[in-house]
Amino acid sequence: MIARGQDPAPEVPAAVLAAVAVAVEIDGAELLPETSIALTPGACVAVRGPNGAGKTTLLRVLAGRLRPTAGAATLFGRPLDERDDAVRRHVAAVIEPPTLYPDLTLRDHETLITAAWSGERRVDPGGGATGADDLPVWAGLGDGALERFGIAALAERFPHELSSGQRQLVSLAMTLARPCSVLLLDEPEQRLDPDRRGIVAEALLAARAAGVAVAFASHDAALVARVADAELVVGPAGAA
């Protein structure tokens, strides 16, 4: 109950994607210690921890690609499974490098992805995703993805003509080209120089501003400080 004369407490958005006490163990080896996380619209969580702590494993659980051996993960209150149409519709992720077709140029890739996801683009840009059956909250970068990541000049190149850093930018561009409500990234800064990391930060901030719930694993303190509003340390206590 709110007393007269007092401002009501700000409403906390419901989590779009949540994991409660999830853990992963395979053949007696602990890949992810018990961890909980809640991703809300327009907010960003940086997942921190040393190599081998379980950051990538957590992201795979959140993407529905790995079933936890303990705990539960849900999207809009429904169990996560990458084969679920709602998970495919709402969750965009770069965890493992995405497949690039060797006989397609970067422009071809952008056109293919834009066409494939055209039916999921929201007509009303002010609308928000409130459930698994809604359209994604963000239309994505569409056919402006290559330009947004500063690689439009490479549009006619084939994947084998790219450097490792350029391939990283292409992976990010192709993922952010599609609509989504949740964005999961594993070390998006890897193989990128400071200027390119700035481009990544601006793209993540744009997704946040559109209402996307973002989580990314990173060792880059500057990127975390610029983009994230919360941090989750994965692994043994004090291991950051």
Secondary structure, DSSP 4 states (H G I P E B T S, - for coil): -PPTTSPPPPPPPPPSEEEEEEEEEETTEEEEEEEEEEE-TT-EEEEE--TTSSHHHHHHHHTTSS--SEEEEEETTEE--TTSHHHHHHEEEESSPPP--TTS-HHHHHHHHHHHTGGG--SSTT----STTSPPSB---GGGHHHHTT-GGGTT--GGGS-HHHHHHHHHHHHHTS-BSEEEEE-TTTT--HHHHHHHHHHHHHHHHTT-EEEEE-S-HHHHHHH-SEEEE-SSTT--
